[in-house]
């Protein structure tokens, strides 16, 4: 899940101003802009941007069979009011059989970190871990018939940490507007095969 301006940065290095509303995933196959001037054969990547709106989240399931990596974008500027919703969505992703069985690596990408009032990636990580720990406790208290998740998270009796996940979860910072997306590009090249 990318924010649209991050796709523009990845593809052609430009800053897309404004928002793009879509009810469908945005998709593209392109050479990363940072690699376009490299000599030799540069392989394109296939990127799918699945909107994070709650009504559109089921669209992610259709993309998972072909996913080599998953980028979960968090707005570092407006994080606190959206923390609970982000944690719920991330919890659902991290407990999906398709994600766990394929060991799809997840990059938690904190965007808009160029802003003075943006939260740090460590603050965001800690807050999401706390929220996921609360969710884990409340959801395991439900009866088996009510549990929609296919896997459980964490270690029983211990506070939740992303290091306890079945697949690798890493965290990085970016800014689509300033062009600081090097950690995102490294993740893509490490896991996404052309």
N, CA and C atoms as a LAMMPS dump frame, in Angstrom:
ITEM: TIMESTEP
0
ITEM: NUMBER OF ATOMS
582
ITEM: BOX BOUNDS ff ff ff
-5.0000000000000000e+02 5.0000000000000000e+02
-5.0000000000000000e+02 5.0000000000000000e+02
-5.0000000000000000e+02 5.0000000000000000e+02
ITEM: ATOMS id mol type element x y z
1 1 1 N 0.824 -1.149 0
2 1 2 C 0 0 0
3 1 3 C 0.88 1.228 0
4 2 1 N 0.851 1.902 -1.103
5 2 2 C 1.652 3.095 -1.244
6 2 3 C 0.724 4.291 -1.293
7 3 1 N 1.221 5.408 -0.893
8 3 2 C 0.49 6.625 -1.181
9 3 3 C 0.879 7.015 -2.579
10 4 1 N -0.063 7.545 -3.276
11 4 2 C 0.117 7.784 -4.693
12 4 3 C 1.369 8.601 -4.999
13 5 1 N 1.7 9.608 -4.182
14 5 2 C 2.877 10.426 -4.487
15 5 3 C 4.149 9.599 -4.37
16 6 1 N 4.161 8.563 -3.546
17 6 2 C 5.335 7.698 -3.453
18 6 3 C 5.532 6.905 -4.74
19 7 1 N 4.451 6.517 -5.384
20 7 2 C 4.57 5.815 -6.659
21 7 3 C 5.192 6.732 -7.704
22 8 1 N 4.756 7.991 -7.724
23 8 2 C 5.354 8.94 -8.666
24 8 3 C 6.849 9.085 -8.406
25 9 1 N 7.237 9.165 -7.156
26 9 2 C 8.656 9.276 -6.814
27 9 3 C 9.422 8.036 -7.266
28 10 1 N 8.858 6.87 -7.02
29 10 2 C 9.521 5.628 -7.423
30 10 3 C 9.661 5.533 -8.939
31 11 1 N 8.599 5.903 -9.642
32 11 2 C 8.547 5.728 -11.089
33 11 3 C 9.351 6.768 -11.863
34 12 1 N 9.099 8.05 -11.573
35 12 2 C 9.761 9.062 -12.4
36 12 3 C 10.424 10.189 -11.612
37 13 1 N 10.465 10.054 -10.297
38 13 2 C 11.155 11.039 -9.479
39 13 3 C 10.396 12.32 -9.245
40 14 1 N 9.154 12.4 -9.715
41 14 2 C 8.381 13.636 -9.58
42 14 3 C 7.551 13.64 -8.306
43 15 1 N 7.159 14.824 -7.905
44 15 2 C 6.258 14.99 -6.766
45 15 3 C 4.868 15.229 -7.311
46 16 1 N 3.959 14.358 -6.99
47 16 2 C 2.567 14.54 -7.394
48 16 3 C 1.888 15.33 -6.297
49 17 1 N 1.407 16.486 -6.631
50 17 2 C 0.741 17.335 -5.648
51 17 3 C -0.748 17.003 -5.606
52 18 1 N -1.33 17.084 -4.443
53 18 2 C -2.754 16.83 -4.303
54 18 3 C -3.025 15.364 -4.019
55 19 1 N -4.285 15.028 -3.936
56 19 2 C -4.641 13.648 -3.634
57 19 3 C -5.333 13.02 -4.834
58 20 1 N -5.224 11.723 -4.893
59 20 2 C -5.872 10.969 -5.949
60 20 3 C -6.793 9.973 -5.268
61 21 1 N -8.075 10.072 -5.526
62 21 2 C -9.03 9.174 -4.923
63 21 3 C -9.348 8.071 -5.917
64 22 1 N -9.292 6.842 -5.429
65 22 2 C -9.56 5.721 -6.304
66 22 3 C -10.275 4.632 -5.519
67 23 1 N -11.172 3.95 -6.177
68 23 2 C -11.866 2.827 -5.566
69 23 3 C -11.219 1.506 -5.978
70 24 1 N -10.173 1.597 -6.778
71 24 2 C -9.477 0.414 -7.25
72 24 3 C -7.987 0.558 -6.987
73 25 1 N -7.293 -0.575 -6.907
74 25 2 C -5.838 -0.495 -6.773
75 25 3 C -5.223 0.176 -7.996
76 26 1 N -4.175 0.937 -7.768
77 26 2 C -3.394 1.536 -8.848
78 26 3 C -2.203 0.614 -9.07
79 27 1 N -1.879 0.378 -10.317
80 27 2 C -0.878 -0.628 -10.617
81 27 3 C 0.061 -0.131 -11.702
82 28 1 N 1.322 -0.549 -11.625
83 28 2 C 2.28 -0.174 -12.651
84 28 3 C 3.493 -1.072 -12.633
85 29 1 N 4.114 -1.209 -13.801
86 29 2 C 5.377 -1.924 -13.941
87 29 3 C 6.36 -0.908 -14.506
88 30 1 N 7.44 -0.656 -13.775
89 30 2 C 8.39 0.368 -14.198
90 30 3 C 9.757 0.117 -13.573
91 31 1 N 10.767 0.759 -14.153
92 31 2 C 12.107 0.763 -13.589
93 31 3 C 12.127 1.85 -12.528
94 32 1 N 12.72 1.559 -11.378
95 32 2 C 12.819 2.574 -10.336
96 32 3 C 13.584 3.783 -10.877
97 33 1 N 13.068 4.974 -10.615
98 33 2 C 13.678 6.196 -11.128
99 33 3 C 15.15 6.29 -10.73
100 34 1 N 15.48 5.915 -9.516
101 34 2 C 16.863 6.007 -9.047
102 34 3 C 17.794 5.079 -9.82
103 35 1 N 17.235 4.094 -10.503
104 35 2 C 18.049 3.145 -11.259
105 35 3 C 18.007 3.402 -12.769
106 36 1 N 17.229 4.368 -13.195
107 36 2 C 17.037 4.579 -14.627
108 36 3 C 18.302 5.032 -15.342
109 37 1 N 19.239 5.644 -14.629
110 37 2 C 20.475 6.094 -15.268
111 37 3 C 21.597 5.072 -15.168
112 38 1 N 21.348 3.955 -14.523
113 38 2 C 22.38 2.915 -14.381
114 38 3 C 22.649 2.239 -15.715
115 39 1 N 23.894 1.914 -15.896
116 39 2 C 24.289 1.196 -17.105
117 39 3 C 23.936 -0.279 -16.931
118 40 1 N 23.703 -0.94 -18.018
119 40 2 C 23.366 -2.352 -17.957
120 40 3 C 21.876 -2.555 -17.899
121 41 1 N 21.5 -3.78 -17.743
122 41 2 C 20.086 -4.121 -17.753
123 41 3 C 19.486 -3.93 -16.357
124 42 1 N 18.531 -3.031 -16.258
125 42 2 C 17.836 -2.763 -15.003
126 42 3 C 16.447 -3.377 -15.115
127 43 1 N 16.08 -4.151 -14.123
128 43 2 C 14.805 -4.853 -14.145
129 43 3 C 13.681 -3.982 -13.596
130 44 1 N 12.54 -3.987 -14.268
131 44 2 C 11.386 -3.244 -13.747
132 44 3 C 10.758 -3.964 -12.555
133 45 1 N 9.982 -3.223 -11.782
134 45 2 C 9.245 -3.794 -10.653
135 45 3 C 7.757 -3.62 -10.909
136 46 1 N 6.968 -4.486 -10.327
137 46 2 C 5.512 -4.43 -10.434
138 46 3 C 4.999 -3.935 -9.09
139 47 1 N 4.355 -2.773 -9.08
140 47 2 C 3.885 -2.146 -7.854
141 47 3 C 2.368 -2.013 -7.918
142 48 1 N 1.721 -2.391 -6.825
143 48 2 C 0.27 -2.237 -6.714
144 48 3 C -0.017 -1.407 -5.471
145 49 1 N -0.755 -0.33 -5.645
146 49 2 C -1.155 0.543 -4.55
147 49 3 C -2.602 0.217 -4.207
148 50 1 N -2.807 -0.403 -3.051
149 50 2 C -4.16 -0.737 -2.601
150 50 3 C -4.587 0.328 -1.592
151 51 1 N -5.651 1.061 -1.871
152 51 2 C -6.101 2.096 -0.932
153 51 3 C -6.389 1.503 0.449
154 52 1 N -6.087 2.281 1.481
155 52 2 C -6.263 1.802 2.849
156 52 3 C -7.628 2.047 3.454
157 53 1 N -8.518 2.681 2.717
158 53 2 C -9.854 2.959 3.25
159 53 3 C -10.531 1.648 3.644
160 54 1 N -11.233 1.643 4.75
161 54 2 C -11.827 0.414 5.285
162 54 3 C -12.75 -0.298 4.304
163 55 1 N -13.454 0.448 3.46
164 55 2 C -14.354 -0.186 2.49
165 55 3 C -13.6 -0.852 1.343
166 56 1 N -12.337 -0.502 1.175
167 56 2 C -11.561 -1.015 0.044
168 56 3 C -10.541 -2.074 0.443
169 57 1 N -10.452 -2.387 1.703
170 57 2 C -9.402 -3.283 2.191
171 57 3 C -9.507 -4.706 1.662
172 58 1 N -10.682 -5.125 1.283
173 58 2 C -10.818 -6.484 0.746
174 58 3 C -10.083 -6.629 -0.584
175 59 1 N -9.817 -5.522 -1.246
176 59 2 C -9.082 -5.566 -2.518
177 59 3 C -7.662 -6.082 -2.316
178 60 1 N -7.131 -5.937 -1.112
179 60 2 C -5.783 -6.43 -0.822
180 60 3 C -5.703 -7.937 -1.006
181 61 1 N -6.743 -8.662 -0.627
182 61 2 C -6.735 -10.119 -0.739
183 61 3 C -6.464 -10.584 -2.165
184 62 1 N -6.983 -9.865 -3.138
185 62 2 C -6.762 -10.228 -4.535
186 62 3 C -5.329 -10.011 -4.991
187 63 1 N -4.592 -9.158 -4.292
188 63 2 C -3.195 -8.856 -4.662
189 63 3 C -2.185 -9.748 -3.938
190 64 1 N -2.565 -10.341 -2.834
191 64 2 C -1.621 -11.102 -2.018
192 64 3 C -0.974 -12.295 -2.72
193 65 1 N -1.684 -13.024 -3.583
194 65 2 C -1.022 -14.171 -4.22
195 65 3 C 0.234 -13.808 -5.018
196 66 1 N 0.293 -12.597 -5.55
197 66 2 C 1.454 -12.197 -6.332
198 66 3 C 2.428 -11.31 -5.557
199 67 1 N 2.153 -11.046 -4.279
200 67 2 C 2.983 -10.128 -3.491
201 67 3 C 4.297 -10.772 -3.059
202 68 1 N 5.382 -10.035 -3.294
203 68 2 C 6.702 -10.448 -2.827
204 68 3 C 7.094 -9.646 -1.589
205 69 1 N 6.443 -8.528 -1.399
206 69 2 C 6.672 -7.663 -0.259
207 69 3 C 5.465 -6.772 -0.085
208 70 1 N 5.268 -6.291 1.124
209 70 2 C 4.117 -5.458 1.414
210 70 3 C 4.599 -4.213 2.15
211 71 1 N 4.226 -3.05 1.648
212 71 2 C 4.58 -1.788 2.287
213 71 3 C 3.316 -1.22 2.905
214 72 1 N 3.335 -1.048 4.212
215 72 2 C 2.206 -0.51 4.961
216 72 3 C 2.558 0.934 5.3
217 73 1 N 1.903 1.887 4.628
218 73 2 C 2.236 3.297 4.782
219 73 3 C 1.43 3.911 5.921
220 74 1 N 2.144 4.609 6.801
221 74 2 C 1.539 5.308 7.932
222 74 3 C 1.873 6.781 7.8
223 75 1 N 0.887 7.627 8
224 75 2 C 1.098 9.069 7.968
225 75 3 C 1.719 9.492 9.298
226 76 1 N 2.993 9.858 9.294
227 76 2 C 3.698 10.212 10.527
228 76 3 C 3.214 11.538 11.101
229 77 1 N 2.57 12.329 10.289
230 77 2 C 2.072 13.63 10.73
231 77 3 C 0.745 13.493 11.476
232 78 1 N -0.164 12.714 10.942
233 78 2 C -1.495 12.523 11.535
234 78 3 C -1.631 11.135 12.147
235 79 1 N -0.581 10.641 12.731
236 79 2 C -0.566 9.261 13.21
237 79 3 C -1.493 9.004 14.397
238 80 1 N -1.409 9.813 15.43
239 80 2 C -2.144 9.508 16.667
240 80 3 C -3.648 9.338 16.49
241 81 1 N -4.351 10.22 15.772
242 81 2 C -5.788 10.004 15.62
243 81 3 C -6.122 8.744 14.818
244 82 1 N -5.169 8.254 14.052
245 82 2 C -5.404 7.082 13.201
246 82 3 C -4.705 5.828 13.696
247 83 1 N -4.099 5.894 14.865
248 83 2 C -3.302 4.776 15.385
249 83 3 C -4.124 3.499 15.536
250 84 1 N -5.274 3.604 16.142
251 84 2 C -6.11 2.419 16.389
252 84 3 C -6.515 1.748 15.076
253 85 1 N -6.983 2.525 14.117
254 85 2 C -7.387 1.978 12.824
255 85 3 C -6.22 1.354 12.08
256 86 1 N -5.058 2.007 12.12
257 86 2 C -3.863 1.457 11.469
258 86 3 C -3.451 0.146 12.124
259 87 1 N -3.514 0.098 13.449
260 87 2 C -3.144 -1.121 14.171
261 87 3 C -4.098 -2.268 13.833
262 88 1 N -5.384 -1.977 13.737
263 88 2 C -6.363 -3.018 13.388
264 88 3 C -6.103 -3.582 11.994
265 89 1 N -5.847 -2.703 11.052
266 89 2 C -5.581 -3.149 9.677
267 89 3 C -4.268 -3.934 9.604
268 90 1 N -3.241 -3.439 10.276
269 90 2 C -1.956 -4.137 10.291
270 90 3 C -2.082 -5.491 10.981
271 91 1 N -2.829 -5.551 12.073
272 91 2 C -3.076 -6.821 12.766
273 91 3 C -3.729 -7.824 11.81
274 92 1 N -4.735 -7.369 11.088
275 92 2 C -5.424 -8.253 10.14
276 92 3 C -4.471 -8.751 9.055
277 93 1 N -3.61 -7.883 8.563
278 93 2 C -2.641 -8.278 7.539
279 93 3 C -1.658 -9.298 8.086
280 94 1 N -1.128 -9.036 9.271
281 94 2 C -0.097 -9.91 9.849
282 94 3 C -0.625 -11.265 10.298
283 95 1 N -1.949 -11.414 10.353
284 95 2 C -2.523 -12.712 10.741
285 95 3 C -3.162 -13.443 9.567
286 96 1 N -3.057 -12.907 8.371
287 96 2 C -3.606 -13.564 7.172
288 96 3 C -2.73 -14.742 6.781
289 97 1 N -3.359 -15.855 6.455
290 97 2 C -2.618 -17.048 6.063
291 97 3 C -1.743 -16.799 4.84
292 98 1 N -2.256 -16.041 3.87
293 98 2 C -1.47 -15.782 2.65
294 98 3 C -0.202 -14.986 2.956
295 99 1 N -0.254 -14.113 3.911
296 99 2 C 0.923 -13.324 4.288
297 99 3 C 1.89 -14.183 5.103
298 100 1 N 1.359 -14.912 6.071
299 100 2 C 2.193 -15.715 6.962
300 100 3 C 2.811 -16.907 6.221
301 101 1 N 2.006 -17.66 5.498
302 101 2 C 2.513 -18.854 4.82
303 101 3 C 3.551 -18.531 3.756
304 102 1 N 3.376 -17.413 3.06
305 102 2 C 4.348 -17.002 2.049
306 102 3 C 5.53 -16.253 2.658
307 103 1 N 5.434 -15.99 3.969
308 103 2 C 6.453 -15.203 4.674
309 103 3 C 6.733 -13.886 3.94
310 104 1 N 5.65 -13.201 3.576
311 104 2 C 5.778 -11.929 2.877
312 104 3 C 6.357 -10.891 3.842
313 105 1 N 7.521 -10.324 3.509
314 105 2 C 8.08 -9.286 4.381
315 105 3 C 7.226 -8.026 4.34
316 106 1 N 7.151 -7.359 5.472
317 106 2 C 6.337 -6.153 5.591
318 106 3 C 7.24 -4.996 5.989
319 107 1 N 7.125 -3.908 5.247
320 107 2 C 7.825 -2.674 5.596
321 107 3 C 6.783 -1.7 6.128
322 108 1 N 6.946 -1.28 7.346
323 108 2 C 6.1 -0.26 7.952
324 108 3 C 6.754 1.074 7.606
325 109 1 N 6.18 1.786 6.649
326 109 2 C 6.778 3 6.109
327 109 3 C 6.1 4.235 6.685
328 110 1 N 6.85 5 7.446
329 110 2 C 6.346 6.227 8.063
330 110 3 C 6.601 7.371 7.091
331 111 1 N 5.544 7.872 6.476
332 111 2 C 5.66 8.912 5.461
333 111 3 C 5.457 10.292 6.088
334 112 1 N 5.9 11.3 5.376
335 112 2 C 5.82 12.716 5.787
336 112 3 C 6.743 13.026 6.96
337 113 1 N 7.844 12.302 7.052
338 113 2 C 8.771 12.53 8.158
339 113 3 C 9.573 13.812 7.995
340 114 1 N 9.418 14.495 6.87
341 114 2 C 10.095 15.769 6.648
342 114 3 C 9.453 16.903 7.448
343 115 1 N 8.26 16.69 7.935
344 115 2 C 7.539 17.734 8.681
345 115 3 C 8.023 17.788 10.13
346 116 1 N 8.119 18.98 10.682
347 116 2 C 8.628 19.194 12.037
348 116 3 C 7.776 18.471 13.077
349 117 1 N 6.465 18.448 12.888
350 117 2 C 5.575 17.846 13.89
351 117 3 C 5.304 16.353 13.636
352 118 1 N 6.016 15.759 12.713
353 118 2 C 5.835 14.327 12.43
354 118 3 C 6.382 13.492 13.583
355 119 1 N 5.734 12.37 13.821
356 119 2 C 6.207 11.446 14.85
357 119 3 C 7.364 10.623 14.287
358 120 1 N 8.26 10.213 15.164
359 120 2 C 9.408 9.409 14.737
360 120 3 C 8.97 7.974 14.46
361 121 1 N 9.771 7.264 13.72
362 121 2 C 9.442 5.877 13.42
363 121 3 C 9.453 5.015 14.689
364 122 1 N 10.297 5.341 15.647
365 122 2 C 10.323 4.568 16.898
366 122 3 C 9.058 4.794 17.717
367 123 1 N 8.596 6.033 17.76
368 123 2 C 7.344 6.33 18.457
369 123 3 C 6.19 5.576 17.802
370 124 1 N 6.137 5.621 16.488
371 124 2 C 5.071 4.936 15.75
372 124 3 C 5.145 3.433 15.984
373 125 1 N 6.338 2.871 15.927
374 125 2 C 6.498 1.429 16.18
375 125 3 C 5.974 1.059 17.558
376 126 1 N 6.396 1.797 18.579
377 126 2 C 5.977 1.491 19.955
378 126 3 C 4.465 1.606 20.127
379 127 1 N 3.868 2.657 19.552
380 127 2 C 2.425 2.837 19.68
381 127 3 C 1.653 1.721 18.963
382 128 1 N 2.117 1.341 17.778
383 128 2 C 1.452 0.246 17.054
384 128 3 C 1.598 -1.069 17.797
385 129 1 N 2.76 -1.309 18.379
386 129 2 C 2.941 -2.537 19.163
387 129 3 C 2.003 -2.563 20.364
388 130 1 N 1.832 -1.433 21.031
389 130 2 C 0.903 -1.355 22.174
390 130 3 C -0.534 -1.619 21.725
391 131 1 N -0.936 -0.993 20.623
392 131 2 C -2.305 -1.185 20.122
393 131 3 C -2.536 -2.622 19.66
394 132 1 N -1.568 -3.194 18.981
395 132 2 C -1.707 -4.577 18.531
396 132 3 C -1.751 -5.517 19.728
397 133 1 N -1.01 -5.201 20.777
398 133 2 C -1.053 -6.024 21.991
399 133 3 C -2.454 -5.988 22.602
400 134 1 N -3.089 -4.819 22.612
401 134 2 C -4.469 -4.709 23.12
402 134 3 C -5.425 -5.522 22.238
403 135 1 N -5.246 -5.418 20.939
404 135 2 C -6.097 -6.171 20.007
405 135 3 C -5.909 -7.67 20.191
406 136 1 N -4.677 -8.059 20.347
407 136 2 C -4.36 -9.482 20.528
408 136 3 C -5.062 -10.029 21.762
409 137 1 N -5.043 -9.26 22.824
410 137 2 C -5.697 -9.682 24.065
411 137 3 C -7.208 -9.757 23.889
412 138 1 N -7.799 -8.733 23.283
413 138 2 C -9.256 -8.716 23.137
414 138 3 C -9.733 -9.752 22.124
415 139 1 N -8.993 -9.954 21.058
416 139 2 C -9.441 -10.9 20.031
417 139 3 C -9.264 -12.354 20.45
418 140 1 N -8.259 -12.652 21.248
419 140 2 C -8.109 -14.032 21.703
420 140 3 C -9.135 -14.371 22.776
421 141 1 N -9.742 -13.342 23.37
422 141 2 C -10.786 -13.575 24.36
423 141 3 C -12.109 -13.957 23.7
424 142 1 N -12.23 -13.682 22.404
425 142 2 C -13.454 -14.037 21.682
426 142 3 C -13.528 -15.546 21.482
427 143 1 N -14.709 -16.027 21.235
428 143 2 C -14.85 -17.46 20.969
429 143 3 C -14.249 -17.805 19.615
430 144 1 N -13.921 -19.049 19.404
431 144 2 C -13.332 -19.511 18.147
432 144 3 C -14.189 -19.136 16.943
433 145 1 N -15.484 -19.16 17.078
434 145 2 C -16.392 -18.858 15.969
435 145 3 C -16.3 -17.398 15.54
436 146 1 N -15.87 -16.534 16.445
437 146 2 C -15.813 -15.108 16.132
438 146 3 C -14.458 -14.653 15.606
439 147 1 N -13.456 -15.504 15.66
440 147 2 C -12.116 -15.101 15.246
441 147 3 C -11.981 -15.236 13.734
442 148 1 N -11.764 -14.115 13.072
443 148 2 C -11.637 -14.1 11.617
444 148 3 C -10.184 -14.28 11.18
445 149 1 N -9.248 -14.06 12.089
446 149 2 C -7.844 -14.147 11.737
447 149 3 C -7.385 -15.596 11.715
448 150 1 N -6.445 -15.873 10.816
449 150 2 C -6.021 -17.244 10.585
450 150 3 C -4.82 -17.644 11.432
451 151 1 N -4.036 -16.692 11.898
452 151 2 C -2.875 -16.946 12.734
453 151 3 C -2.925 -16.021 13.935
454 152 1 N -2.235 -16.379 14.986
455 152 2 C -2.145 -15.511 16.153
456 152 3 C -0.808 -14.772 16.104
457 153 1 N -0.744 -13.684 16.814
458 153 2 C 0.471 -12.886 16.862
459 153 3 C 1.094 -12.941 18.241
460 154 1 N 2.404 -12.873 18.266
461 154 2 C 3.123 -12.721 19.521
462 154 3 C 3.323 -13.995 20.296
463 155 1 N 3.88 -13.793 21.475
464 155 2 C 4.181 -14.878 22.406
465 155 3 C 3.268 -14.718 23.609
466 156 1 N 2.583 -15.795 23.964
467 156 2 C 1.653 -15.749 25.097
468 156 3 C 2.374 -15.284 26.359
469 157 1 N 1.74 -14.359 27.064
470 157 2 C 2.281 -13.871 28.325
471 157 3 C 3.325 -12.78 28.189
472 158 1 N 3.655 -12.375 26.963
473 158 2 C 4.64 -11.315 26.746
474 158 3 C 4.002 -10.174 25.956
475 159 1 N 4.435 -8.933 26.213
476 159 2 C 3.923 -7.819 25.4
477 159 3 C 4.291 -8.038 23.933
478 160 1 N 3.418 -7.631 23.037
479 160 2 C 3.655 -7.836 21.612
480 160 3 C 4.806 -6.982 21.112
481 161 1 N 5.59 -7.561 20.215
482 161 2 C 6.662 -6.87 19.516
483 161 3 C 6.662 -7.362 18.078
484 162 1 N 6.982 -6.496 17.134
485 162 2 C 7.03 -6.909 15.735
486 162 3 C 8.054 -8.015 15.499
487 163 1 N 9.048 -8.101 16.358
488 163 2 C 10.053 -9.167 16.216
489 163 3 C 9.445 -10.553 16.451
490 164 1 N 8.268 -10.629 17.036
491 164 2 C 7.595 -11.904 17.286
492 164 3 C 6.736 -12.373 16.113
493 165 1 N 6.647 -11.58 15.068
494 165 2 C 5.796 -11.933 13.93
495 165 3 C 6.361 -13.125 13.172
496 166 1 N 5.491 -13.828 12.477
497 166 2 C 5.882 -14.992 11.684
498 166 3 C 6.757 -14.594 10.504
499 167 1 N 6.557 -13.408 9.976
500 167 2 C 7.341 -12.911 8.852
501 167 3 C 8.094 -11.661 9.299
502 168 1 N 9.075 -11.271 8.511
503 168 2 C 9.892 -10.114 8.857
504 168 3 C 9.098 -8.822 8.73
505 169 1 N 9.179 -7.987 9.776
506 169 2 C 8.559 -6.666 9.765
507 169 3 C 9.659 -5.659 10.075
508 170 1 N 9.884 -4.733 9.154
509 170 2 C 10.876 -3.685 9.375
510 170 3 C 10.18 -2.332 9.304
511 171 1 N 10.88 -1.295 9.743
512 171 2 C 10.29 0.037 9.783
513 171 3 C 11.26 1.031 9.15
514 172 1 N 10.698 1.984 8.416
515 172 2 C 11.523 2.975 7.731
516 172 3 C 10.771 4.295 7.658
517 173 1 N 11.501 5.334 7.266
518 173 2 C 10.921 6.662 7.102
519 173 3 C 11.019 7.089 5.648
520 174 1 N 10.091 7.959 5.245
521 174 2 C 10.131 8.489 3.885
522 174 3 C 9.438 9.835 3.834
523 175 1 N 9.637 10.489 2.704
524 175 2 C 8.9 11.702 2.394
525 175 3 C 8.707 11.737 0.886
526 176 1 N 7.487 11.532 0.467
527 176 2 C 7.194 11.561 -0.95
528 176 3 C 7.424 12.93 -1.559
529 177 1 N 7.219 13.982 -0.784
530 177 2 C 7.361 15.338 -1.326
531 177 3 C 8.815 15.759 -1.466
532 178 1 N 9.665 15.397 -0.502
533 178 2 C 11.076 15.785 -0.603
534 178 3 C 11.879 14.78 -1.416
535 179 1 N 11.313 13.624 -1.649
536 179 2 C 12.013 12.626 -2.45
537 179 3 C 12.819 11.64 -1.645
538 180 1 N 12.743 11.689 -0.331
539 180 2 C 13.503 10.752 0.496
540 180 3 C 12.767 9.413 0.566
541 181 1 N 13.119 8.549 -0.364
542 181 2 C 12.485 7.23 -0.439
543 181 3 C 13.517 6.11 -0.561
544 182 1 N 14.759 6.391 -0.177
545 182 2 C 15.835 5.414 -0.35
546 182 3 C 15.575 4.118 0.425
547 183 1 N 15.027 4.204 1.625
548 183 2 C 14.751 2.991 2.401
549 183 3 C 13.647 2.162 1.75
550 184 1 N 12.678 2.829 1.149
551 184 2 C 11.621 2.148 0.41
552 184 3 C 12.214 1.432 -0.802
553 185 1 N 13.08 2.121 -1.532
554 185 2 C 13.71 1.509 -2.701
555 185 3 C 14.574 0.312 -2.311
556 186 1 N 15.283 0.412 -1.19
557 186 2 C 16.1 -0.714 -0.721
558 186 3 C 15.225 -1.927 -0.41
559 187 1 N 14.092 -1.692 0.227
560 187 2 C 13.158 -2.775 0.535
561 187 3 C 12.664 -3.426 -0.753
562 188 1 N 12.282 -2.605 -1.702
563 188 2 C 11.781 -3.136 -2.98
564 188 3 C 12.847 -3.99 -3.657
565 189 1 N 14.052 -3.494 -3.735
566 189 2 C 15.103 -4.254 -4.407
567 189 3 C 15.498 -5.512 -3.622
568 190 1 N 15.36 -5.486 -2.306
569 190 2 C 15.71 -6.66 -1.502
570 190 3 C 14.697 -7.79 -1.675
571 191 1 N 13.427 -7.442 -1.859
572 191 2 C 12.388 -8.469 -1.832
573 191 3 C 11.583 -8.621 -3.121
574 192 1 N 11.431 -7.566 -3.86
575 192 2 C 10.572 -7.629 -5.045
576 192 3 C 11.41 -8.018 -6.243
577 193 1 N 11.138 -9.188 -6.742
578 193 2 C 11.861 -9.69 -7.921
579 193 3 C 11.111 -9.272 -9.177
580 194 1 N 11.857 -8.886 -10.223
581 194 2 C 11.201 -8.49 -11.458
582 194 3 C 10.456 -9.639 -12.117
